């Protein structure tokens, strides 16, 4: 059962979505929040390809995610890029990078897929310092506005070793 999304609201280090009933559902948890709130709200499945290891001095890392429509044809607007969240010990330590808010049309027939670039930050979201060396988890989120309603596709976790 999916949650219908009425509007996307930017939150302090994360993004929340408001449902038609006025309830707020966290689509992308903010800095320091638990990652267990990362949940899909519709028929879109998200898979991803990310490096298994990166050097911490690089600032960012790049991957690709694929959103697959497991329901009826879907037409809406989305971002050019997926949001990428870096998690350690169950909490968000790397927030999504800022991105242009220009919408990209998305026409996704039933069973079809679309690829999105997905760049993550290797900097702590609560101070901007490089992430410490160690093991992390990566999640990706793609939100689609369907003209007043929307769906959120979530994928992960993928393992990421920062050296």
C-alpha angles and dihedrals in degrees: 000000000000131000116236113229121213103182140358115237123191112232127195102280094346143044127249129191126214118221123219089261093058094256115139117225117189107235094176114020117227128244112302093009123126115269093216087089091070100110135155116239104199150008097307119110120201126205126176148197117212133159115267092220136024137176112252095225093064096085095215142027129208135221141150130242129199122210115203123194110225094177140047123323111297128205121181147105129283140162123277089238136047119237111246122203125192116209134191125182090355096303131104110254099160118046126203115280117252113266141185111273094217109128123236117209113242121198108180117173119205109289094012127125137210129198124224130189110242120198121181132197123244090198128096110255092218099057112359096246118141113270113262117253111270146081122318139168126234127211127183130205132194118185121198122198111211097192101287096348130059151178132225124215116202129187136180166359100216119173118246124184114202112204 
